[in-house]
């Protein structure tokens, strides 16, 4: 497969004012708007990678920060009236007690999606898995103390029956929920030390769980949860560098042929195994240029077999840059790709989840033949090969 890469164009950030300054009834002119009340608005309608006139392959879809939040609700209750009893007691007014503050993302790790298109994000600081409807933007929480007992949740995985798997590095096990978000099983008790990223081979019925502390990937039967085998050598205190072993592995992904991809974080590489656990190959090394990684973590494989990693690699397409705006990333961690070719990326600073639409190879070939942009994207552009350039950081995917 040819190797090529692109650097995303810089974002244009128009600024407009959302709230009028408080007007003095006696003054003829309005007071200037404070900086804290200014709102940044970004036009994301044409936020694609690469930018026209090249053939676009990735488009920004949306960004989520937690439960739906309307700042006007809190503004109305900014100075609620208190009874003299509340004032003397130093307590809250009835209005303050009735304010429901929505939960927002704080430290997001694993992400996944179900067959209905709902997005799942594990927030370790909140202690809950957010379930977001991308249409209504409403969020449901699978929360500690309500739906299950959580310690430090980390990775997420979803099977073909919409069973949700949640790894817990503090409680050292994986909790399984059915499609109604009811707990139905616990996996790995007494075996796992620090479970992290997970992946499910739906054809071979394997559940892969990364154990970062053990430097291993544990393979379970995805239906009866029996431990089948382990990949990697444990007990070497993250010092192994030879092929087939790991040093602080973080996440895993499976392709349609059953091959397993593991981010070997301290060794700055991705290792590839077959469905029987035999080592096939590896790619990546420490550095900041093409073909290099810097502590790779999140990993996913799309329907065309392209490997997506949350750090720079030997790039087919590079997208994103450092920053807080849509299409930019800060501490990207988890990556998942659903059946609709949506790319879901979690970030820890700030806590948020972004989604992107991937244009498949078949869709891109069809657009090239027509001499247009893919149907998912606006505008037209002549198709042409992409010349390799030196990409820098954030989110990328690499060819096998």
C-alpha positions as CSV (number, residue, x, y, z in Angstrom):
1,X,0.0,0.0,0.0
2,X,1.3,3.4,-0.8
3,X,2.3,5.7,2.0
4,X,1.3,9.3,2.0
5,X,0.3,12.0,4.4
6,X,-1.3,15.3,4.8
7,X,-1.2,18.1,7.3
8,X,-4.6,19.6,8.1
9,X,-5.2,23.2,7.3
10,X,-5.2,25.8,10.0
11,X,-8.6,26.6,11.5
12,X,-10.3,30.0,11.0
13,X,-11.9,31.1,14.2
14,X,-14.5,33.9,13.7
15,X,-15.7,35.5,17.0
16,X,-19.1,36.8,17.8
17,X,-21.0,38.0,20.8
18,X,-23.7,35.8,22.4
19,X,-24.8,38.0,25.3
20,X,-25.6,41.7,25.3
21,X,-23.8,43.6,28.0
22,X,-25.9,44.8,30.9
23,X,-27.4,48.0,29.9
24,X,-27.5,51.0,32.1
25,X,-31.1,52.2,31.9
26,X,-30.0,55.8,32.2
27,X,-27.1,55.5,29.7
28,X,-27.6,56.0,26.0
29,X,-24.9,53.5,25.0
30,X,-24.6,49.9,26.0
31,X,-21.6,49.0,28.2
32,X,-18.8,46.9,26.4
33,X,-19.2,43.2,26.5
34,X,-16.9,41.5,29.0
35,X,-14.4,39.0,27.6
36,X,-15.9,36.3,29.8
37,X,-19.2,36.6,27.9
38,X,-17.8,36.4,24.4
39,X,-18.4,33.1,22.6
40,X,-16.1,31.5,20.0
41,X,-18.0,30.1,17.1
42,X,-16.3,27.8,14.5
43,X,-17.8,26.9,11.2
44,X,-17.3,23.1,11.0
45,X,-19.3,22.6,7.8
46,X,-16.1,22.3,5.7
47,X,-13.8,20.9,8.4
48,X,-12.4,18.0,6.3
49,X,-9.0,16.3,5.8
50,X,-7.4,16.7,3.4
51,X,-8.7,20.1,2.4
52,X,-10.0,20.7,-1.1
53,X,-8.9,20.6,-3.9
54,X,-7.6,17.3,-2.6
55,X,-10.0,14.4,-2.2
56,X,-11.4,14.6,1.3
57,X,-11.4,11.3,3.4
58,X,-12.4,12.5,6.9
59,X,-15.0,15.0,8.0
60,X,-15.7,16.4,11.4
61,X,-19.1,15.5,12.7
62,X,-19.7,16.6,16.3
63,X,-18.2,17.2,19.7
64,X,-19.6,16.1,23.1
65,X,-18.7,17.3,26.6
66,X,-21.2,15.3,28.7
67,X,-24.9,15.7,29.5
68,X,-26.8,18.5,27.7
69,X,-26.1,21.7,29.4
70,X,-28.0,25.0,29.1
71,X,-26.0,27.8,30.8
72,X,-29.2,30.0,30.9
73,X,-30.7,27.7,33.6
74,X,-27.9,28.5,36.0
75,X,-27.9,32.2,35.0
76,X,-31.6,32.5,36.0
77,X,-30.7,31.0,39.4
78,X,-27.5,33.1,39.8
79,X,-28.9,35.1,42.7
80,X,-31.9,33.2,44.0
81,X,-33.9,34.7,46.9
82,X,-33.2,33.0,50.3
83,X,-35.5,33.0,53.3
84,X,-34.2,34.5,56.5
85,X,-33.8,31.0,57.9
86,X,-31.6,30.0,54.9
87,X,-29.5,33.1,55.4
88,X,-29.0,32.5,59.1
89,X,-28.3,28.8,58.7
90,X,-25.9,29.5,55.7
91,X,-27.9,26.9,53.7
92,X,-29.2,26.8,50.2
93,X,-32.5,28.2,49.0
94,X,-35.2,26.0,47.7
95,X,-34.4,27.2,44.1
96,X,-30.7,26.2,44.6
97,X,-31.6,22.8,46.0
98,X,-33.7,22.1,42.8
99,X,-30.9,23.0,40.4
100,X,-29.7,19.8,38.7
101,X,-26.1,20.4,37.4
102,X,-25.5,18.1,34.4
103,X,-22.5,15.8,34.6
104,X,-19.7,16.8,32.2
105,X,-16.7,14.8,31.0
106,X,-13.6,15.1,33.1
107,X,-11.2,12.3,32.2
108,X,-12.4,10.2,29.3
109,X,-10.7,6.9,28.5
110,X,-12.4,4.1,26.4
111,X,-15.1,4.8,23.7
112,X,-17.3,2.6,21.7
113,X,-20.7,2.5,20.0
114,X,-23.7,0.2,19.8
115,X,-25.8,-1.0,16.9
116,X,-28.2,1.9,17.3
117,X,-25.4,4.5,16.9
118,X,-25.3,5.5,20.5
119,X,-21.8,6.6,21.7
120,X,-20.4,5.2,24.9
121,X,-17.5,7.0,26.8
122,X,-15.9,5.8,30.1
123,X,-15.1,8.7,32.4
124,X,-12.8,7.6,35.1
125,X,-13.2,10.8,37.2
126,X,-17.0,10.9,37.1
127,X,-17.1,7.1,37.7
128,X,-19.6,6.5,34.9
129,X,-20.1,5.4,31.3
130,X,-21.9,8.1,29.4
131,X,-24.3,6.8,26.8
132,X,-25.0,9.6,24.3
133,X,-27.6,9.8,21.6
134,X,-25.9,11.6,18.7
135,X,-29.3,12.9,17.4
136,X,-30.9,14.3,20.5
137,X,-27.5,14.9,22.4
138,X,-29.2,13.4,25.5
139,X,-26.9,11.4,27.7
140,X,-27.7,8.5,30.1
141,X,-25.2,7.4,32.7
142,X,-24.2,3.9,33.7
143,X,-23.0,5.1,37.0
144,X,-21.0,3.8,40.0
145,X,-23.4,3.1,42.9
146,X,-26.4,3.0,40.7
147,X,-25.9,0.5,37.9
148,X,-22.8,-1.2,39.2
149,X,-19.8,-0.8,41.5
150,X,-16.9,0.9,39.7
151,X,-13.4,1.7,40.9
152,X,-11.3,3.2,38.0
153,X,-13.0,2.4,34.7
154,X,-10.8,2.3,31.7
155,X,-11.6,0.4,28.4
156,X,-14.9,-0.2,26.7
157,X,-15.9,-2.9,24.1
158,X,-19.2,-3.8,22.5
159,X,-20.2,-7.1,21.0
160,X,-22.7,-7.9,18.3
161,X,-25.6,-8.3,20.8
162,X,-24.9,-4.8,22.2
163,X,-23.4,-6.3,25.4
164,X,-21.1,-3.7,26.9
165,X,-17.7,-4.6,28.5
166,X,-16.2,-2.2,31.0
167,X,-12.7,-2.8,32.3
168,X,-11.9,-1.6,35.9
169,X,-8.2,-1.2,36.7
170,X,-8.8,-0.7,40.5
171,X,-11.2,-3.6,41.0
172,X,-9.2,-5.7,38.6
173,X,-12.0,-7.1,36.5
174,X,-14.3,-6.5,33.6
175,X,-18.0,-5.8,34.1
176,X,-20.5,-7.0,31.4
177,X,-23.8,-5.3,30.8
178,X,-26.6,-6.4,28.6
179,X,-28.3,-4.3,26.0
180,X,-30.6,-2.8,28.7
181,X,-27.5,-1.7,30.7
182,X,-28.1,-4.2,33.4
183,X,-25.1,-6.0,34.9
184,X,-25.0,-9.6,33.9
185,X,-21.4,-10.9,34.5
186,X,-17.9,-10.1,35.8
187,X,-14.8,-11.4,34.0
188,X,-11.2,-11.9,35.1
189,X,-11.6,-11.9,38.9
190,X,-8.3,-13.3,40.4
191,X,-6.6,-13.2,37.0
192,X,-6.4,-9.6,35.9
193,X,-4.1,-7.1,37.6
194,X,-4.7,-3.9,35.6
195,X,-7.2,-4.3,32.8
196,X,-7.2,-1.6,30.2
197,X,-8.2,-1.6,26.5
198,X,-10.3,-4.4,25.1
199,X,-11.4,-5.7,21.7
200,X,-13.9,-8.4,20.6
201,X,-13.3,-10.8,17.7
202,X,-17.0,-11.4,16.7
203,X,-16.2,-14.2,14.3
204,X,-13.8,-16.3,16.4
205,X,-15.6,-15.2,19.6
206,X,-12.6,-14.0,21.4
207,X,-12.5,-11.2,24.1
208,X,-9.1,-9.6,24.2
209,X,-8.1,-7.7,27.4
210,X,-4.9,-5.8,27.8
211,X,-3.3,-6.1,31.2
212,X,-0.9,-3.2,31.5
213,X,0.6,-4.2,34.8
214,X,1.3,-7.8,33.6
215,X,2.6,-6.7,30.1
216,X,0.2,-9.2,28.6
217,X,-2.9,-9.5,26.5
218,X,-5.4,-12.1,28.0
219,X,-7.7,-14.0,25.6
220,X,-11.1,-15.1,26.9
221,X,-14.0,-16.9,25.3
222,X,-16.4,-14.0,24.5
223,X,-19.5,-16.0,25.5
224,X,-18.6,-18.1,28.6
225,X,-15.6,-15.9,29.7
226,X,-13.2,-18.8,30.1
227,X,-9.5,-17.8,29.9
228,X,-8.1,-19.4,26.8
229,X,-4.5,-18.1,26.6
230,X,-2.2,-15.2,27.2
231,X,0.1,-13.3,24.8
232,X,3.4,-11.8,26.1
233,X,5.7,-12.5,29.0
234,X,4.8,-11.2,32.5
235,X,7.0,-10.5,35.5
236,X,9.8,-8.5,33.7
237,X,8.8,-5.1,35.0
238,X,8.2,-3.5,31.6
239,X,11.7,-4.1,30.4
240,X,11.1,-6.4,27.4
241,X,11.6,-5.1,23.9
242,X,11.7,-8.2,21.7
243,X,9.0,-9.0,19.2
244,X,6.0,-10.7,20.7
245,X,6.4,-9.1,24.1
246,X,5.3,-5.8,25.6
247,X,6.2,-2.9,27.8
248,X,3.1,-1.3,29.2
249,X,0.6,-2.2,26.5
250,X,-2.5,0.0,26.5
251,X,-5.1,-0.9,23.8
252,X,-6.0,-3.5,21.2
253,X,-8.0,-3.8,18.0
254,X,-9.1,-6.6,15.7
255,X,-9.4,-6.5,11.9
256,X,-11.9,-8.5,9.8
257,X,-9.4,-11.3,9.3
258,X,-9.1,-11.8,13.0
259,X,-5.6,-10.3,13.3
260,X,-4.8,-8.6,16.6
261,X,-3.1,-5.1,16.9
262,X,-1.6,-4.1,20.2
263,X,-0.2,-0.6,21.1
264,X,3.0,-1.4,22.9
265,X,3.2,2.0,24.6
266,X,6.7,2.2,26.2
267,X,8.3,0.5,23.1
268,X,6.6,3.1,20.8
269,X,5.3,0.5,18.4
270,X,2.3,-1.5,17.3
271,X,2.6,-5.3,17.3
272,X,0.4,-7.6,15.1
273,X,-0.6,-11.2,16.0
274,X,-2.8,-13.7,14.2
275,X,-6.0,-15.2,15.7
276,X,-4.0,-17.9,17.4
277,X,-1.7,-15.5,19.2
278,X,1.3,-15.9,16.9
279,X,3.4,-12.9,16.3
280,X,3.3,-11.6,12.7
281,X,4.9,-8.2,12.5
282,X,5.5,-4.8,14.2
283,X,5.7,-1.2,13.0
284,X,6.7,2.1,14.6
285,X,9.6,3.4,16.7
286,X,10.3,6.3,19.0
287,X,10.5,9.7,17.3
288,X,8.5,12.5,15.9
289,X,8.7,11.9,12.1
290,X,6.8,9.6,9.7
291,X,7.0,6.0,10.8
292,X,7.5,7.1,14.5
293,X,5.3,6.9,17.6
294,X,5.3,8.8,20.8
295,X,3.7,6.6,23.5
296,X,0.8,5.2,21.3
297,X,-2.4,4.4,23.1
298,X,-5.7,4.3,21.3
299,X,-6.0,2.0,18.3
300,X,-8.7,0.9,15.8
301,X,-9.0,-0.8,12.5
302,X,-11.5,0.4,9.9
303,X,-13.5,-1.6,7.3
304,X,-10.7,-1.2,4.7
305,X,-8.0,-2.5,7.1
306,X,-6.4,0.9,7.8
307,X,-5.0,1.1,11.3
308,X,-5.8,4.2,13.3
309,X,-3.5,5.3,16.2
310,X,-3.7,8.3,18.4
311,X,-0.1,9.4,17.7
312,X,1.9,9.9,14.6
313,X,2.8,6.9,12.6
314,X,3.7,5.9,9.0
315,X,0.8,7.9,7.7
316,X,-1.8,7.3,5.1
317,X,-3.8,10.3,6.3
318,X,-2.9,12.7,9.1
319,X,-5.7,14.8,10.7
320,X,-5.9,17.2,13.6
321,X,-3.4,19.3,15.5
322,X,-2.8,20.4,19.1
323,X,-5.6,22.6,20.4
324,X,-9.0,22.9,22.1
325,X,-11.2,23.5,19.1
326,X,-13.2,21.0,16.9
327,X,-10.8,18.9,14.9
328,X,-8.0,19.6,17.3
329,X,-6.8,17.3,20.1
330,X,-5.4,17.5,23.6
331,X,-4.3,14.2,25.2
332,X,-6.2,12.0,22.8
333,X,-6.6,8.5,24.3
334,X,-9.3,6.2,23.0
335,X,-10.3,5.5,19.4
336,X,-13.2,3.4,18.1
337,X,-14.8,3.0,14.6
338,X,-18.4,1.9,14.4
339,X,-20.3,0.1,11.7
340,X,-21.3,3.4,10.1
341,X,-17.6,4.3,9.6
342,X,-17.7,7.0,12.3
343,X,-14.4,7.6,14.1
344,X,-14.9,8.3,17.8
345,X,-12.0,9.9,19.7
346,X,-11.8,10.6,23.4
347,X,-9.6,13.3,25.0
348,X,-8.6,13.8,28.6
349,X,-7.7,17.5,28.6
350,X,-10.3,18.9,28.2
351,X,-12.6,15.9,28.8
352,X,-14.6,15.5,25.6
353,X,-15.4,13.1,22.7
354,X,-15.2,14.1,19.0
355,X,-16.7,12.1,16.1
356,X,-15.6,12.1,12.4
357,X,-16.9,10.5,9.3
358,X,-14.5,8.2,7.4
359,X,-14.8,7.9,3.6
360,X,-14.0,4.3,2.6
361,X,-11.7,3.3,-0.2
362,X,-14.7,2.3,-2.4
363,X,-16.4,5.7,-1.8
364,X,-13.2,7.5,-2.6
365,X,-12.6,5.5,-5.8
366,X,-16.1,6.3,-6.9
367,X,-15.6,10.0,-6.3
368,X,-12.3,9.9,-8.2
369,X,-14.1,8.4,-11.2
370,X,-16.7,11.2,-11.1
371,X,-14.1,13.9,-10.5
372,X,-16.0,15.1,-7.4
373,X,-15.7,15.2,-3.7
374,X,-17.3,12.2,-1.9
375,X,-21.1,12.4,-1.5
376,X,-20.7,12.9,2.2
377,X,-18.8,16.2,1.7
378,X,-19.8,19.4,0.0
379,X,-18.0,20.9,-3.0
380,X,-16.1,19.4,-5.9
381,X,-12.4,18.9,-6.5
382,X,-10.2,17.1,-9.0
383,X,-8.8,13.8,-7.6
384,X,-5.1,13.4,-7.4
385,X,-2.4,11.5,-5.5
386,X,-1.3,12.8,-2.2
387,X,2.4,13.7,-1.8
388,X,4.0,12.6,1.5
389,X,4.9,15.4,3.9
390,X,6.1,15.5,7.5
391,X,3.1,15.3,9.8
392,X,3.3,16.3,13.4
393,X,1.0,15.1,16.1
394,X,-2.4,14.2,17.6
395,X,-4.5,11.6,15.7
396,X,-3.6,9.6,12.7
397,X,-4.1,6.3,11.0
398,X,-1.5,4.1,9.3
399,X,-1.6,1.5,6.6
400,X,-0.7,-2.1,7.3
